[in-house]
Amino acid sequence: MDRQSPNHRFSRSSLIFLLYFPLFFSRIGALRNRKASNSSSVSALLVFGDSTVDAGNNNFVPTIFRSNFPPYGRDFPFQIPTGRFSNGRLSTDFIASYLGVKEYVPPYLDPTLSIPELMTGVSFASAGSGFDPLTPKVGNVVSISTQVEYFKEYKQRLEAAIGKQRTKNHIKNTVFFISAGTNDFVITYFTSPLRRKTFTLSAYQQFIIQQITQFFQALWAEGARRFVMPGLAPMGCLPVVITLYSSNAILDRGCLDRYSAVARDFNALLQSELLSLQNRLSQKSPTFIGYIDTYGRIIEMIHGVGKYGFDKVDVGCCGSGYLEMSLMCNFKSPVCPDAGRYVFWDAIHPTEKAYYNLFQAGIPALEYITADLR
């Protein structure tokens, strides 16, 4: 595939990011002191999914689903808007540091990445993507299937540099992090009649599970053996969902359980399928799949007022907090002075502090899938 096409133009903000990137390592080191005991044996962190883990790939794609402009990145080192949908780092950045592979996970579509940078991990994720093939078409973003193709290309680049056997061993000890699925329901199923005409909600959930199974099998066929996947967030608690679907979004901004229940039901199916997948695949080669209870941790952050230090849980920090995201959250938008008080940065995406909490929720899963490397 042509990675030098206009779809992959290099943005000004990404150039600034690269100029300062080497300096970040001297500024951020706290998590290195807390990294897992097995960290030296983990080869890399490879990331797939949607905006929750897109480190800037959409900067190189002709889509409106972008965040490479202020106030995004306001609390990132040097206040650089990298294309992450948050005020700072994502959970995957914290995970990479915890595993000891790198401090920040760069976007794969950045054409300037060197082989050493590639080897320790990249994100293939694209904001607006999902497991349903229709979902990425809405925003003209990178589909999950294309992300798998990019991974195959990634392998070929490593093989050319270090050889096939070393690449095989490298991939075997790489952590694969997958975060997607919310867009399939919020964008594709709830707001578009096309899928609702074809699928009942239950059938659609099973359809997405089938897509996830095929995705895991495709990665496994390429040598992946260590996977981590968070479940869906409580969709009824997203500020944009409350705004769009509450009977009185101004006065009553409580979570809408009819939407969160969809995530709960789906997560039960997902956990069952991931366990089944691990058992089936392990019959051929040892395979480890960890699940992260994102739903439970976000509910705790929202309802456990004071426990995590959040007191703004139903609106985003950017703009009114009701609807703003991507282009609607821009340099003209008023922004809260202290994002640490907010669970959400914009009307969909968490703040850096919330992402850190989600990373902490994932530590047991990370420990599980890498235990044999110690």
C-alpha positions in Angstrom: 0.0 0.0 0.0 1.2 3.5 -0.7 2.2 5.2 2.5 3.5 8.3 0.7 0.2 9.3 -0.6 -1.5 12.7 0.3 -3.4 10.7 3.0 -0.2 10.6 4.9 1.0 14.1 4.8 3.2 15.2 7.7 1.5 17.8 9.9 3.1 20.8 11.5 2.2 19.7 15.0 3.7 16.3 14.3 7.0 18.0 13.2 7.1 20.0 16.5 6.4 16.8 18.4 9.3 15.1 16.7 11.7 18.0 17.3 11.0 17.8 21.0 10.4 14.1 21.4 13.9 13.2 22.6 13.6 15.8 25.3 10.5 14.1 26.7 12.5 11.3 28.1 14.3 13.6 30.5 11.1 15.1 31.7 8.9 12.1 32.3 10.3 9.2 34.3 8.1 8.5 37.3 6.5 5.5 35.8 9.8 3.8 35.0 10.4 3.4 38.7 7.1 1.5 38.9 7.4 -0.7 35.8 6.6 -4.4 36.0 9.2 -6.8 37.1 9.0 -8.5 33.7 9.5 -5.3 31.7 12.9 -6.1 30.3 11.6 -9.1 28.5 8.6 -7.4 26.9 9.7 -6.5 23.3 7.1 -3.9 22.4 3.6 -2.5 22.7 1.5 -2.6 19.6 -1.9 -0.8 19.7 -5.0 -1.2 17.6 -8.4 0.5 17.8 -10.1 3.9 17.9 -9.7 7.4 19.4 -9.1 6.1 22.9 -5.7 4.8 21.6 -5.0 6.9 18.5 -1.7 8.6 19.1 -2.0 10.7 15.9 -2.6 8.4 12.9 -5.5 10.5 11.8 -3.1 13.4 11.3 -2.2 11.6 8.1 -5.7 10.6 7.0 -8.2 12.9 5.2 -10.8 13.0 7.9 -12.5 15.5 10.2 -11.9 13.1 13.1 -8.7 14.9 14.3 -7.3 16.5 17.4 -3.9 17.8 16.3 -4.7 21.4 17.4 -5.2 23.2 20.7 -6.6 22.8 23.3 -5.9 19.1 22.8 -2.5 18.3 24.2 -2.7 21.2 26.7 -1.1 19.1 29.4 1.1 17.0 27.2 4.8 17.9 27.5 5.5 21.2 25.8 1.7 21.5 25.3 1.9 19.8 21.9 -1.3 18.6 20.3 -0.1 15.3 19.0 -3.4 14.0 17.7 -4.3 12.3 21.0 -7.9 12.9 22.0 -7.1 14.1 25.4 -5.4 16.9 27.3 -2.3 14.7 27.7 -1.3 11.1 27.7 -3.4 8.1 26.9 -3.6 4.8 28.9 -1.3 3.2 26.3 1.4 5.8 27.0 1.3 4.9 30.7 1.3 1.2 29.8 4.4 1.5 27.5 6.2 3.2 30.3 5.1 0.6 32.8 6.3 -2.2 30.6 9.6 -0.4 30.2 9.6 -0.2 26.4 9.2 3.5 25.8 7.6 6.6 27.3 5.1 7.5 24.5 3.6 5.3 21.8 3.9 7.1 18.4 1.5 6.7 15.4 2.5 4.2 12.9 1.7 6.4 9.9 4.3 8.9 11.0 6.7 8.5 8.0 9.8 9.6 10.0 9.8 6.7 12.5 13.1 4.8 12.6 13.5 1.1 13.0 14.4 1.4 16.7 11.3 3.4 17.3 9.2 1.0 15.4 10.6 -2.0 17.3 9.6 -0.8 20.7 6.0 -0.2 19.7 3.5 1.9 17.7 -0.2 2.6 17.5 -2.1 1.6 14.4 -5.3 2.9 15.9 -7.5 5.5 14.2 -10.1 7.7 15.8 -13.6 6.9 14.6 -12.8 3.3 13.8 -14.6 0.1 14.9 -15.0 -3.6 14.3 -18.1 -3.1 12.1 -16.8 -2.5 8.6 -19.3 0.3 8.2 -18.1 2.3 11.2 -14.8 3.6 9.8 -16.5 4.6 6.6 -18.5 7.3 8.5 -15.4 9.3 9.1 -13.2 8.0 6.4 -10.7 6.6 8.9 -8.5 3.6 9.1 -10.5 0.4 9.4 -9.5 -2.4 11.8 -8.8 -4.7 8.8 -6.4 -2.0 7.4 -4.8 -1.8 10.8 -4.0 -5.5 10.6 -2.5 -4.9 7.1 -0.3 -2.1 8.6 0.8 -4.6 11.2 1.8 -7.1 8.5 3.7 -4.3 6.8 5.3 -3.5 10.2 6.5 -7.1 10.4 8.0 -6.9 6.9 10.0 -3.8 7.8 11.3 -5.5 11.0 12.2 -8.7 9.0 14.2 -6.6 6.5 16.1 -5.0 9.4 16.7 -7.8 11.9 15.7 -11.0 10.1 12.7 -13.3 10.2 13.6 -15.4 13.3 14.4 -12.4 15.4 11.2 -10.7 14.3 9.2 -13.9 15.2 10.7 -13.9 18.7 10.1 -10.2 19.0 6.4 -10.4 18.1 6.0 -13.4 20.4 7.0 -11.2 23.4 5.1 -8.1 22.2 2.0 -6.9 24.0 -1.0 -6.3 21.7 -3.5 -3.8 23.1 -6.9 -3.5 21.5 -9.4 -0.8 22.3 -12.5 -0.4 20.1 -16.2 -1.1 19.9 -17.9 1.9 21.4 -18.1 3.6 18.0 -19.9 0.6 16.6 -22.8 1.2 18.9 -22.8 4.9 19.4 -22.2 5.8 15.8 -23.2 2.9 13.7 -26.0 1.2 15.5 -27.7 3.8 17.7 -27.6 6.7 15.2 -28.0 4.9 11.9 -31.0 2.9 10.8 -29.0 0.7 8.4 -27.8 -1.8 10.9 -31.0 -1.6 13.0 -32.9 -2.8 9.9 -30.6 -5.8 9.6 -29.8 -6.7 13.2 -31.6 -6.8 16.5 -29.5 -5.4 19.3 -28.6 -8.9 20.5 -27.7 -10.0 17.0 -25.6 -6.9 16.5 -23.7 -7.6 19.6 -23.0 -11.1 18.4 -21.9 -9.7 15.0 -19.3 -7.5 16.7 -18.1 -10.4 18.8 -17.6 -12.4 15.6 -15.6 -9.5 14.1 -13.4 -9.4 17.2 -12.8 -13.1 17.0 -11.7 -12.8 13.4 -9.4 -9.9 14.3 -7.7 -11.8 17.1 -7.3 -14.8 14.8 -5.7 -12.6 12.2 -3.2 -11.2 14.6 -2.5 -14.7 16.1 -1.8 -16.0 12.6 0.9 -13.4 12.3 2.6 -14.5 15.6 0.8 -12.4 18.3 0.5 -14.3 21.5 -0.1 -11.7 24.3 -3.3 -9.6 24.1 -5.0 -7.1 26.4 -8.5 -5.8 25.6 -10.6 -3.4 27.7 -14.3 -3.8 27.7 -16.7 -1.1 26.6 -17.2 2.0 28.7 -20.6 2.8 30.2 -21.9 4.5 27.0 -24.8 6.0 28.8 -22.3 8.1 30.9 -20.6 9.8 28.0 -21.5 13.5 28.1 -22.5 13.5 24.4 -24.8 10.6 24.9 -26.5 12.2 27.9 -26.9 15.4 25.8 -28.4 13.7 22.8 -30.6 11.2 24.5 -31.6 12.5 27.9 -35.2 13.9 28.3 -33.7 17.0 29.9 -30.0 17.2 29.3 -29.6 20.5 31.0 -31.2 19.7 34.4 -30.7 15.9 34.5 -27.2 14.8 33.5 -27.2 11.4 35.1 -26.0 8.3 33.2 -28.6 6.7 30.9 -28.7 3.1 32.0 -30.5 1.9 28.8 -27.3 2.6 26.9 -24.9 1.6 29.6 -26.8 -1.7 29.9 -25.8 -2.4 26.2 -22.2 -2.2 27.2 -22.6 -4.4 30.3 -24.3 -7.1 28.2 -21.7 -6.8 25.5 -18.8 -7.0 28.0 -20.2 -10.3 29.4 -20.2 -11.7 25.9 -16.7 -10.4 25.3 -15.2 -11.8 28.4 -16.7 -15.2 27.6 -15.4 -15.1 24.0 -11.9 -14.0 25.0 -11.6 -16.9 27.5 -12.8 -19.3 24.8 -10.3 -17.8 22.3 -7.5 -18.2 24.7 -8.4 -21.8 25.4 -8.7 -22.7 21.7 -5.6 -20.9 20.5 -3.5 -22.2 23.4 -4.1 -25.8 22.2 -1.9 -24.8 19.2 0.6 -22.4 21.0 0.6 -20.8 24.4 -1.6 -17.7 24.2 -2.5 -15.1 26.9 -5.5 -12.8 26.7 -6.2 -10.3 29.5 -9.4 -8.4 30.0 -9.7 -4.9 31.6 -12.9 -3.8 33.3 -13.0 -0.3 31.9 -16.7 -0.2 32.6 -16.3 -0.7 36.3 -13.4 1.7 36.7 -15.3 4.5 34.9 -18.4 3.9 37.0 -16.2 4.1 40.1 -14.7 7.4 38.9 -18.1 8.9 38.2 -19.9 7.7 41.3 -17.0 7.5 43.8 -16.9 11.3 44.3 -13.7 12.1 46.2 -12.1 8.6 45.9 -10.3 9.5 42.7 -10.4 13.3 43.0 -13.0 13.9 40.3 -16.0 16.2 41.0 -17.0 17.0 37.3 -18.3 13.7 35.9 -21.1 14.6 33.5 -19.5 17.2 31.2 -16.3 17.6 29.4 -13.6 20.1 30.2 -13.7 21.7 26.7 -16.3 24.2 25.8 -19.8 23.6 27.3 -18.8 20.0 27.8 -22.1 18.9 26.4 -21.2 18.2 22.7 -17.8 19.5 21.9 -15.2 17.0 20.4 -12.7 17.0 17.6 -13.1 20.2 15.5 -15.8 21.5 17.9 -13.2 21.6 20.6 -10.7 24.1 19.2 -8.5 27.0 20.1 -11.5 29.3 20.5 -13.2 27.0 23.0 -13.2 27.9 26.6 -11.4 25.3 28.7 -11.7 24.4 32.4 -8.6 25.5 34.4 -8.1 22.2 36.1 -8.7 19.1 33.9 -7.7 16.9 36.9 -11.2 17.5 38.3 -12.9 16.1 35.2 -13.4 12.5 34.1 -13.9 13.7 30.5 -11.8 16.1 28.5 -14.2 16.6 25.7 -17.8 15.2 25.4 -16.5 11.7 24.7 -12.9 11.2 25.7 -11.3 11.0 29.1 -8.8 13.3 30.6 -5.2 12.3 31.2 -5.9 11.7 34.8 -8.8 9.4 33.9 -6.7 7.6 31.4 -4.1 7.0 34.2 -6.8 5.5 36.3 -7.8 3.2 33.5 -4.2 2.2 33.0 -4.0 1.3 36.7 -7.1 -0.9 36.3 -5.3 -2.8 33.6 -2.2 -3.7 35.6 -3.5 -7.1 36.7 -4.2 -8.0 33.0 -0.7 -6.8 32.0 0.9 -8.9 34.8 -1.1 -11.9 33.7 -0.1 -11.9 30.0 3.6 -11.4 30.8 4.0 -13.5 33.9 6.0 -16.2 32.0 8.5 -13.6 30.9 9.8 -12.9 34.4 
